[in-house]
Amino acid sequence: MTKITIKKTETGDYAGFTCEGHAGYADKGEDIICAAISILTINLENSLALLVKEPMEIVQDEESGLISVIFSQTPGEKSRLLIESYILGISEIFNKYGKKYVQLEFEEVI
């Protein structure tokens, strides 16, 4: 299962996100759920870094399927829109394939 955690502050600002694990829908290289989640996640990370130049700390581990992003400051309006677009995409995958393969949660951080 792939677990996506969206981290928000108590004021509702985005603090970061984590995507980890492999969906397990099909064999490696044929798993359409894992591929879709990976594309959305990597595209968000790249868009935040290259288009918006959002200051952030990134941790990746391909073996475990981990991508973790922590924002250095409260993200701006463009970054928030990109994150909300990501959540929309992940939610659609979750709605189509269910909790057996994808878990989406929101976590409040200090």
N, CA, C and O atoms as a GROMACS GRO file, in nm:
protein
  440
    1MET      N    1   0.084  -0.117   0.000
    1MET     CA    2   0.000   0.000   0.000
    1MET      C    3   0.090   0.124   0.000
    1MET      O    4   0.196   0.126   0.062
    2THR      N    5   0.044   0.226  -0.071
    2THR     CA    6   0.110   0.356  -0.069
    2THR      C    7   0.035   0.447   0.027
    2THR      O    8  -0.087   0.462   0.020
    3LYS      N    9   0.111   0.508   0.117
    3LYS     CA   10   0.052   0.597   0.216
    3LYS      C   11   0.099   0.739   0.188
    3LYS      O   12   0.219   0.766   0.185
    4ILE      N   13   0.003   0.829   0.168
    4ILE     CA   14   0.032   0.970   0.147
    4ILE      C   15  -0.018   1.046   0.269
    4ILE      O   16  -0.135   1.034   0.307
    5THR      N   17   0.071   1.123   0.330
    5THR     CA   18   0.036   1.203   0.446
    5THR      C   19   0.060   1.349   0.412
    5THR      O   20   0.172   1.388   0.379
    6ILE      N   21  -0.044   1.428   0.420
    6ILE     CA   22  -0.034   1.573   0.399
    6ILE      C   23  -0.023   1.636   0.537
    6ILE      O   24  -0.111   1.618   0.621
    7LYS      N   25   0.084   1.710   0.559
    7LYS     CA   26   0.109   1.771   0.689
    7LYS      C   27   0.065   1.917   0.686
    7LYS      O   28   0.104   1.994   0.598
    8LYS      N   29  -0.017   1.953   0.786
    8LYS     CA   30  -0.068   2.090   0.797
    8LYS      C   31  -0.044   2.141   0.939
    8LYS      O   32  -0.040   2.065   1.035
    9THR      N   33  -0.030   2.272   0.949
    9THR     CA   34  -0.015   2.335   1.080
    9THR      C   35  -0.152   2.352   1.143
    9THR      O   36  -0.254   2.328   1.078
   10GLU      N   37  -0.155   2.392   1.268
   10GLU     CA   38  -0.283   2.413   1.336
   10GLU      C   39  -0.362   2.527   1.275
   10GLU      O   40  -0.483   2.537   1.297
   11THR      N   41  -0.296   2.614   1.199
   11THR     CA   42  -0.366   2.724   1.131
   11THR      C   43  -0.412   2.684   0.990
   11THR      O   44  -0.472   2.764   0.919
   12GLY      N   45  -0.383   2.558   0.950
   12GLY     CA   46  -0.429   2.509   0.821
   12GLY      C   47  -0.331   2.528   0.706
   12GLY      O   48  -0.362   2.495   0.592
   13ASP      N   49  -0.212   2.582   0.736
   13ASP     CA   50  -0.111   2.598   0.631
   13ASP      C   51  -0.042   2.464   0.606
   13ASP      O   52  -0.027   2.382   0.697
   14TYR      N   53  -0.001   2.442   0.482
   14TYR     CA   54   0.071   2.319   0.450
   14TYR      C   55   0.212   2.326   0.506
   14TYR      O   56   0.280   2.428   0.494
   15ALA      N   57   0.256   2.216   0.569
   15ALA     CA   58   0.390   2.207   0.627
   15ALA      C   59   0.478   2.111   0.548
   15ALA      O   60   0.600   2.116   0.559
   16GLY      N   61   0.415   2.024   0.468
   16GLY     CA   62   0.489   1.927   0.388
   16GLY      C   63   0.401   1.809   0.354
   16GLY      O   64   0.280   1.810   0.378
   17PHE      N   65   0.464   1.706   0.298
   17PHE     CA   66   0.392   1.583   0.266
   17PHE      C   67   0.489   1.468   0.258
   17PHE      O   68   0.609   1.487   0.235
   18THR      N   69   0.436   1.348   0.277
   18THR     CA   70   0.515   1.226   0.265
   18THR      C   71   0.436   1.127   0.181
   18THR      O   72   0.315   1.112   0.197
   19CYS      N   73   0.507   1.060   0.092
   19CYS     CA   74   0.450   0.951   0.013
   19CYS      C   75   0.544   0.834   0.032
   19CYS      O   76   0.664   0.845   0.004
   20GLU      N   77   0.491   0.721   0.080
   20GLU     CA   78   0.580   0.606   0.102
   20GLU      C   79   0.509   0.475   0.075
   20GLU      O   80   0.388   0.461   0.090
   21GLY      N   81   0.591   0.380   0.034
   21GLY     CA   82   0.541   0.246   0.008
   21GLY      C   83   0.508   0.224  -0.139
   21GLY      O   84   0.512   0.316  -0.220
   22HIS      N   85   0.477   0.101  -0.169
   22HIS     CA   86   0.440   0.062  -0.305
   22HIS      C   87   0.297   0.009  -0.302
   22HIS      O   88   0.259  -0.064  -0.210
   23ALA      N   89   0.220   0.046  -0.401
   23ALA     CA   90   0.077   0.014  -0.401
   23ALA      C   91   0.049  -0.136  -0.395
   23ALA      O   92  -0.041  -0.180  -0.323
   24GLY      N   93   0.126  -0.216  -0.469
   24GLY     CA   94   0.104  -0.360  -0.468
   24GLY      C   95  -0.014  -0.404  -0.554
   24GLY      O   96  -0.067  -0.514  -0.535
   25TYR      N   97  -0.054  -0.320  -0.647
   25TYR     CA   98  -0.166  -0.353  -0.736
   25TYR      C   99  -0.125  -0.457  -0.839
   25TYR      O  100  -0.205  -0.543  -0.877
   26ALA      N  101   0.000  -0.449  -0.885
   26ALA     CA  102   0.052  -0.542  -0.986
   26ALA      C  103   0.203  -0.554  -0.966
   26ALA      O  104   0.260  -0.488  -0.879
   27ASP      N  105   0.266  -0.637  -1.046
   27ASP     CA  106   0.411  -0.655  -1.039
   27ASP      C  107   0.483  -0.524  -1.070
   27ASP      O  108   0.430  -0.436  -1.137
   28LYS      N  109   0.605  -0.514  -1.020
   28LYS     CA  110   0.689  -0.398  -1.045
   28LYS      C  111   0.702  -0.375  -1.195
   28LYS      O  112   0.726  -0.468  -1.272
   29GLY      N  113   0.684  -0.251  -1.236
   29GLY     CA  114   0.688  -0.217  -1.378
   29GLY      C  115   0.552  -0.225  -1.446
   29GLY      O  116   0.537  -0.176  -1.559
   30GLU      N  117   0.455  -0.285  -1.381
   30GLU     CA  118   0.320  -0.298  -1.438
   30GLU      C  119   0.213  -0.242  -1.346
   30GLU      O  120   0.094  -0.250  -1.376
   31ASP      N  121   0.254  -0.184  -1.235
   31ASP     CA  122   0.162  -0.135  -1.133
   31ASP      C  123   0.116   0.007  -1.170
   31ASP      O  124   0.187   0.105  -1.147
   32ILE      N  125  -0.004   0.016  -1.228
   32ILE     CA  126  -0.054   0.145  -1.276
   32ILE      C  127  -0.085   0.242  -1.162
   32ILE      O  128  -0.074   0.363  -1.180
   33ILE      N  129  -0.123   0.190  -1.046
   33ILE     CA  130  -0.151   0.276  -0.932
   33ILE      C  131  -0.021   0.338  -0.881
   33ILE      O  132  -0.014   0.459  -0.857
   34CYS      N  133   0.080   0.255  -0.865
   34CYS     CA  134   0.210   0.305  -0.818
   34CYS      C  135   0.266   0.407  -0.918
   34CYS      O  136   0.321   0.509  -0.878
   35ALA      N  137   0.252   0.378  -1.046
   35ALA     CA  138   0.301   0.470  -1.149
   35ALA      C  139   0.228   0.604  -1.144
   35ALA      O  140   0.290   0.709  -1.152
   36ALA      N  141   0.097   0.600  -1.129
   36ALA     CA  142   0.018   0.723  -1.124
   36ALA      C  143   0.055   0.807  -1.002
   36ALA      O  144   0.072   0.928  -1.012
   37ILE      N  145   0.066   0.742  -0.887
   37ILE     CA  146   0.102   0.814  -0.764
   37ILE      C  147   0.243   0.871  -0.776
   37ILE      O  148   0.267   0.985  -0.737
   38SER      N  149   0.334   0.793  -0.829
   38SER     CA  150   0.472   0.839  -0.846
   38SER      C  151   0.479   0.961  -0.938
   38SER      O  152   0.549   1.057  -0.908
   39ILE      N  153   0.407   0.956  -1.048
   39ILE     CA  154   0.408   1.068  -1.142
   39ILE      C  155   0.353   1.194  -1.075
   39ILE      O  156   0.413   1.302  -1.086
   40LEU      N  157   0.240   1.182  -1.006
   40LEU     CA  158   0.182   1.298  -0.938
   40LEU      C  159   0.277   1.353  -0.831
   40LEU      O  160   0.294   1.475  -0.820
   41THR      N  161   0.339   1.265  -0.754
   41THR     CA  162   0.425   1.308  -0.645
   41THR      C  163   0.553   1.373  -0.696
   41THR      O  164   0.592   1.480  -0.648
   42ILE      N  165   0.618   1.310  -0.792
   42ILE     CA  166   0.741   1.365  -0.847
   42ILE      C  167   0.713   1.495  -0.923
   42ILE      O  168   0.793   1.588  -0.918
   43ASN      N  169   0.601   1.501  -0.991
   43ASN     CA  170   0.565   1.624  -1.060
   43ASN      C  171   0.541   1.738  -0.960
   43ASN      O  172   0.581   1.852  -0.985
   44LEU      N  173   0.475   1.708  -0.848
   44LEU     CA  174   0.454   1.810  -0.746
   44LEU      C  175   0.588   1.858  -0.691
   44LEU      O  176   0.613   1.979  -0.682
   45GLU      N  177   0.674   1.765  -0.656
   45GLU     CA  178   0.806   1.801  -0.602
   45GLU      C  179   0.883   1.888  -0.702
   45GLU      O  180   0.940   1.990  -0.664
   46ASN      N  181   0.886   1.847  -0.828
   46ASN     CA  182   0.958   1.924  -0.931
   46ASN      C  183   0.894   2.061  -0.955
   46ASN      O  184   0.965   2.160  -0.971
   47SER      N  185   0.762   2.067  -0.958
   47SER     CA  186   0.693   2.194  -0.980
   47SER      C  187   0.719   2.292  -0.866
   47SER      O  188   0.741   2.411  -0.890
   48LEU      N  189   0.716   2.241  -0.743
   48LEU     CA  190   0.745   2.326  -0.628
   48LEU      C  191   0.888   2.380  -0.633
   48LEU      O  192   0.913   2.496  -0.602
   49ALA      N  193   0.982   2.294  -0.673
   49ALA     CA  194   1.123   2.333  -0.676
   49ALA      C  195   1.156   2.422  -0.795
   49ALA      O  196   1.224   2.523  -0.779
   50LEU      N  197   1.110   2.386  -0.914
   50LEU     CA  198   1.154   2.452  -1.036
   50LEU      C  199   1.064   2.568  -1.080
   50LEU      O  200   1.114   2.670  -1.129
   51LEU      N  201   0.934   2.554  -1.064
   51LEU     CA  202   0.843   2.658  -1.110
   51LEU      C  203   0.818   2.765  -1.005
   51LEU      O  204   0.816   2.884  -1.035
   52VAL      N  205   0.800   2.721  -0.881
   52VAL     CA  206   0.765   2.813  -0.774
   52VAL      C  207   0.887   2.848  -0.688
   52VAL      O  208   0.889   2.949  -0.617
   53LYS      N  209   0.989   2.762  -0.695
   53LYS     CA  210   1.112   2.781  -0.616
   53LYS      C  211   1.083   2.786  -0.466
   53LYS      O  212   1.136   2.869  -0.392
   54GLU      N  213   0.998   2.694  -0.424
   54GLU     CA  214   0.958   2.684  -0.284
   54GLU      C  215   1.076   2.627  -0.202
   54GLU      O  216   1.126   2.520  -0.235
   55PRO      N  217   1.120   2.697  -0.096
   55PRO     CA  218   1.227   2.642  -0.013
   55PRO      C  219   1.175   2.522   0.066
   55PRO      O  220   1.074   2.531   0.136
   56MET      N  221   1.246   2.409   0.055
   56MET     CA  222   1.199   2.286   0.119
   56MET      C  223   1.314   2.188   0.133
   56MET      O  224   1.416   2.196   0.065
   57GLU      N  225   1.293   2.095   0.223
   57GLU     CA  226   1.387   1.985   0.244
   57GLU      C  227   1.324   1.860   0.183
   57GLU      O  228   1.208   1.829   0.210
   58ILE      N  229   1.400   1.788   0.102
   58ILE     CA  230   1.349   1.670   0.033
   58ILE      C  231   1.431   1.548   0.074
   58ILE      O  232   1.554   1.553   0.075
   59VAL      N  233   1.362   1.439   0.108
   59VAL     CA  234   1.426   1.311   0.138
   59VAL      C  235   1.362   1.209   0.045
   59VAL      O  236   1.240   1.201   0.034
   60GLN      N  237   1.447   1.130  -0.022
   60GLN     CA  238   1.396   1.027  -0.114
   60GLN      C  239   1.469   0.895  -0.089
   60GLN      O  240   1.588   0.893  -0.058
   61ASP      N  241   1.395   0.786  -0.104
   61ASP     CA  242   1.453   0.653  -0.100
   61ASP      C  243   1.373   0.566  -0.196
   61ASP      O  244   1.262   0.522  -0.166
   62GLU      N  245   1.431   0.542  -0.313
   62GLU     CA  246   1.360   0.468  -0.418
   62GLU      C  247   1.325   0.326  -0.376
   62GLU      O  248   1.219   0.275  -0.411
   63GLU      N  249   1.414   0.264  -0.299
   63GLU     CA  250   1.392   0.126  -0.255
   63GLU      C  251   1.260   0.111  -0.178
   63GLU      O  252   1.181   0.021  -0.204
   64SER      N  253   1.238   0.202  -0.082
   64SER     CA  254   1.117   0.194   0.001
   64SER      C  255   1.001   0.273  -0.057
   64SER      O  256   0.889   0.267  -0.007
   65GLY      N  257   1.028   0.349  -0.164
   65GLY     CA  258   0.923   0.430  -0.225
   65GLY      C  259   0.893   0.556  -0.145
   65GLY      O  260   0.780   0.604  -0.145
   66LEU      N  261   0.993   0.609  -0.077
   66LEU     CA  262   0.973   0.726   0.009
   66LEU      C  263   1.008   0.855  -0.063
   66LEU      O  264   1.115   0.868  -0.123
   67ILE      N  265   0.917   0.950  -0.056
   67ILE     CA  266   0.944   1.089  -0.091
   67ILE      C  267   0.883   1.172   0.022
   67ILE      O  268   0.763   1.165   0.049
   68SER      N  269   0.968   1.251   0.086
   68SER     CA  270   0.924   1.336   0.196
   68SER      C  271   0.967   1.479   0.168
   68SER      O  272   1.082   1.505   0.135
   69VAL      N  273   0.872   1.571   0.181
   69VAL     CA  274   0.900   1.712   0.158
   69VAL      C  275   0.853   1.790   0.281
   69VAL      O  276   0.738   1.777   0.325
   70ILE      N  277   0.943   1.870   0.336
   70ILE     CA  278   0.910   1.958   0.448
   70ILE      C  279   0.940   2.101   0.403
   70ILE      O  280   1.051   2.130   0.359
   71PHE      N  281   0.842   2.189   0.414
   71PHE     CA  282   0.860   2.327   0.371
   71PHE      C  283   0.938   2.405   0.476
   71PHE      O  284   0.916   2.389   0.596
   72SER      N  285   1.029   2.490   0.428
   72SER     CA  286   1.110   2.573   0.517
   72SER      C  287   1.033   2.693   0.569
   72SER      O  288   1.069   2.752   0.672
   73GLN      N  289   0.927   2.730   0.499
   73GLN     CA  290   0.841   2.841   0.539
   73GLN      C  291   0.700   2.811   0.489
   73GLN      O  292   0.680   2.715   0.414
   74THR      N  293   0.605   2.891   0.530
   74THR     CA  294   0.468   2.871   0.484
   74THR      C  295   0.462   2.888   0.333
   74THR      O  296   0.503   2.992   0.282
   75PRO      N  297   0.413   2.786   0.262
   75PRO     CA  298   0.408   2.795   0.116
   75PRO      C  299   0.318   2.909   0.068
   75PRO      O  300   0.217   2.942   0.131
   76GLY      N  301   0.356   2.969  -0.046
   76GLY     CA  302   0.279   3.076  -0.106
   76GLY      C  303   0.156   3.024  -0.179
   76GLY      O  304   0.130   2.904  -0.183
   77GLU      N  305   0.082   3.115  -0.237
   77GLU     CA  306  -0.044   3.084  -0.304
   77GLU      C  307  -0.025   2.984  -0.420
   77GLU      O  308  -0.104   2.891  -0.434
   78LYS      N  309   0.077   3.003  -0.501
   78LYS     CA  310   0.101   2.911  -0.614
   78LYS      C  311   0.133   2.771  -0.564
   78LYS      O  312   0.086   2.673  -0.621
   79SER      N  313   0.212   2.763  -0.460
   79SER     CA  314   0.246   2.632  -0.403
   79SER      C  315   0.122   2.564  -0.346
   79SER      O  316   0.102   2.444  -0.365
   80ARG      N  317   0.038   2.641  -0.278
   80ARG     CA  318  -0.086   2.584  -0.223
   80ARG      C  319  -0.174   2.528  -0.334
   80ARG      O  320  -0.232   2.421  -0.318
   81LEU      N  321  -0.182   2.598  -0.446
   81LEU     CA  322  -0.262   2.549  -0.558
   81LEU      C  323  -0.204   2.418  -0.612
   81LEU      O  324  -0.279   2.326  -0.643
   82LEU      N  325  -0.073   2.411  -0.625
   82LEU     CA  326  -0.010   2.287  -0.671
   82LEU      C  327  -0.038   2.172  -0.575
   82LEU      O  328  -0.066   2.060  -0.619
   83ILE      N  329  -0.030   2.197  -0.446
   83ILE     CA  330  -0.056   2.093  -0.346
   83ILE      C  331  -0.202   2.049  -0.352
   83ILE      O  332  -0.231   1.930  -0.344
   84GLU      N  333  -0.294   2.143  -0.365
   84GLU     CA  334  -0.436   2.107  -0.373
   84GLU      C  335  -0.466   2.028  -0.500
   84GLU      O  336  -0.552   1.940  -0.499
   85SER      N  337  -0.398   2.059  -0.609
   85SER     CA  338  -0.412   1.982  -0.732
   85SER      C  339  -0.362   1.839  -0.710
   85SER      O  340  -0.424   1.743  -0.757
   86TYR      N  341  -0.250   1.824  -0.640
   86TYR     CA  342  -0.196   1.693  -0.605
   86TYR      C  343  -0.296   1.613  -0.522
   86TYR      O  344  -0.321   1.496  -0.550
   87ILE      N  345  -0.353   1.677  -0.420
   87ILE     CA  346  -0.451   1.610  -0.335
   87ILE      C  347  -0.572   1.565  -0.417
   87ILE      O  348  -0.624   1.455  -0.396
   88LEU      N  349  -0.616   1.648  -0.510
   88LEU     CA  350  -0.726   1.611  -0.598
   88LEU      C  351  -0.692   1.486  -0.678
   88LEU      O  352  -0.773   1.393  -0.686
   89GLY      N  353  -0.574   1.482  -0.737
   89GLY     CA  354  -0.532   1.366  -0.815
   89GLY      C  355  -0.522   1.240  -0.732
   89GLY      O  356  -0.570   1.134  -0.773
   90ILE      N  357  -0.460   1.250  -0.615
   90ILE     CA  358  -0.446   1.134  -0.526
   90ILE      C  359  -0.584   1.088  -0.479
   90ILE      O  360  -0.610   0.968  -0.471
   91SER      N  361  -0.673   1.182  -0.449
   91SER     CA  362  -0.810   1.148  -0.405
   91SER      C  363  -0.884   1.070  -0.513
   91SER      O  364  -0.957   0.976  -0.483
   92GLU      N  365  -0.866   1.109  -0.637
   92GLU     CA  366  -0.931   1.038  -0.748
   92GLU      C  367  -0.879   0.894  -0.760
   92GLU      O  368  -0.957   0.802  -0.785
   93ILE      N  369  -0.749   0.876  -0.741
   93ILE     CA  370  -0.693   0.740  -0.743
   93ILE      C  371  -0.751   0.660  -0.627
   93ILE      O  372  -0.790   0.545  -0.645
   94PHE      N  373  -0.756   0.721  -0.509
   94PHE     CA  374  -0.813   0.654  -0.392
   94PHE      C  375  -0.959   0.616  -0.417
   94PHE      O  376  -1.000   0.504  -0.386
   95ASN      N  377  -1.037   0.709  -0.472
   95ASN     CA  378  -1.179   0.683  -0.498
   95ASN      C  379  -1.199   0.571  -0.599
   95ASN      O  380  -1.295   0.495  -0.589
   96LYS      N  381  -1.109   0.560  -0.695
   96LYS     CA  382  -1.122   0.456  -0.799
   96LYS      C  383  -1.076   0.319  -0.750
   96LYS      O  384  -1.139   0.218  -0.780
   97TYR      N  385  -0.965   0.316  -0.673
   97TYR     CA  386  -0.904   0.188  -0.637
   97TYR      C  387  -0.916   0.150  -0.491
   97TYR      O  388  -0.890   0.035  -0.454
   98GLY      N  389  -0.953   0.243  -0.406
   98GLY     CA  390  -0.982   0.211  -0.267
   98GLY      C  391  -0.863   0.199  -0.176
   98GLY      O  392  -0.748   0.211  -0.216
   99LYS      N  393  -0.897   0.175  -0.048
   99LYS     CA  394  -0.796   0.178   0.057
   99LYS      C  395  -0.704   0.057   0.060
   99LYS      O  396  -0.611   0.053   0.141
  100LYS      N  397  -0.728  -0.040  -0.024
  100LYS     CA  398  -0.639  -0.156  -0.029
  100LYS      C  399  -0.502  -0.117  -0.085
  100LYS      O  400  -0.401  -0.177  -0.049
  101TYR      N  401  -0.499  -0.016  -0.173
  101TYR     CA  402  -0.376   0.022  -0.241
  101TYR      C  403  -0.325   0.162  -0.205
  101TYR      O  404  -0.206   0.190  -0.217
  102VAL      N  405  -0.416   0.249  -0.160
  102VAL     CA  406  -0.380   0.389  -0.134
  102VAL      C  407  -0.442   0.434  -0.002
  102VAL      O  408  -0.559   0.407   0.026
  103GLN      N  409  -0.361   0.503   0.077
  103GLN     CA  410  -0.412   0.564   0.199
  103GLN      C  411  -0.374   0.712   0.194
  103GLN      O  412  -0.257   0.746   0.176
  104LEU      N  413  -0.473   0.798   0.210
  104LEU     CA  414  -0.452   0.942   0.212
  104LEU      C  415  -0.497   0.995   0.347
  104LEU      O  416  -0.613   0.978   0.386
  105GLU      N  417  -0.405   1.059   0.417
  105GLU     CA  418  -0.441   1.114   0.548
  105GLU      C  419  -0.381   1.252   0.564
  105GLU      O  420  -0.285   1.290   0.496
  106PHE      N  421  -0.440   1.327   0.657
  106PHE     CA  422  -0.394   1.460   0.689
  106PHE      C  423  -0.348   1.458   0.835
  106PHE      O  424  -0.415   1.402   0.922
  107GLU      N  425  -0.235   1.519   0.859
  107GLU     CA  426  -0.176   1.518   0.992
  107GLU      C  427  -0.144   1.660   1.035
  107GLU      O  428  -0.086   1.738   0.960
  108GLU      N  429  -0.184   1.693   1.157
  108GLU     CA  430  -0.152   1.826   1.209
  108GLU      C  431  -0.015   1.820   1.275
  108GLU      O  432   0.012   1.733   1.357
  109VAL      N  433   0.069   1.915   1.237
  109VAL     CA  434   0.204   1.922   1.294
  109VAL      C  435   0.223   2.057   1.362
  109VAL      O  436   0.152   2.153   1.334
  110ILE      N  437   0.318   2.062   1.450
  110ILE     CA  438   0.344   2.187   1.523
  110ILE      C  439   0.444   2.271   1.446
  110ILE      O  440   0.480   2.380   1.489
   0.00000   0.00000   0.00000
